[in-house]
Amino acid sequence: EDKVVQSPLSLVVHEGDTVTLNCSYEVTNFRSLLWYKQEKKAPTFLFMLTSSGIEKKSGRLSSILDKKELFSILNITATQTGDSAIYLCAVIGGSNYKLTFGKGTLLTVNP
Amino acid sequence: DADVTQTPRNRITKTGKRIMLECSQTKGHDRMYWYRQDPGLGLRLIYYSFDVKDINKGEISDGYSVSRQAQAKFSLSLESAIPNQTALYFCATALEALDTQYFGPGTRLTVL
């Protein structure tokens, strides 16, 4: 059975801190890994990672994939209260290239 | 205008009632998905469809059925709602298998 595990499940930090969110996976026929941000509504796409060792970056957010060790990390530097959200990791793989989600990391950034 | 829309946005119903949740998209995507989200459990796939004639069960399809009326429309039905189907339901679309999925705004369903 395909599995995606995120850690920590929740995290509370202060504005300005740097955070690292983890995602490990066991998926047959791995194709790519995605990160989404979910505030009080639908998940919104952040990154898609397909190749090992290539960092994707968008402003203060960055992510990297290690296909040998089967994990990815999402870094957020200089956190702001607007970064408070659930961060979802998902992997495309398995039969029919389904998307399997982790349970998410709830990030709370306090002023 | 939103590319992926869901109706209704909120619904409260009673045990045993039949409920239909609707999803429409203007993105021209062939692939459509229904997920439910429960606190602490993440998003779980209920059904997915690669085109009008291709519908597949996800990991938690029991108690649900779907209809793909057109490329742009994918409906989820609960034939006889039960309280443990109370959840947030999302529809999503994708252009291709390896494409990112784009989510609708969600339907919050409460079954009393």
Interface residues (C-beta under 8 A of the other chain):
Chain A: L9 R31 S32 L34 K41 A42 P43 T44 F45 M48 L88 A90 I92 N96 Y97 K98 L99 T100 F101 G102 K103 G104
Chain B: Y33 Y35 G40 L41 G42 L43 R44 L45 Y48 F50 N56 G58 F90 A97 L98 T100 Q101 Y102 F103 G104 P105 G106
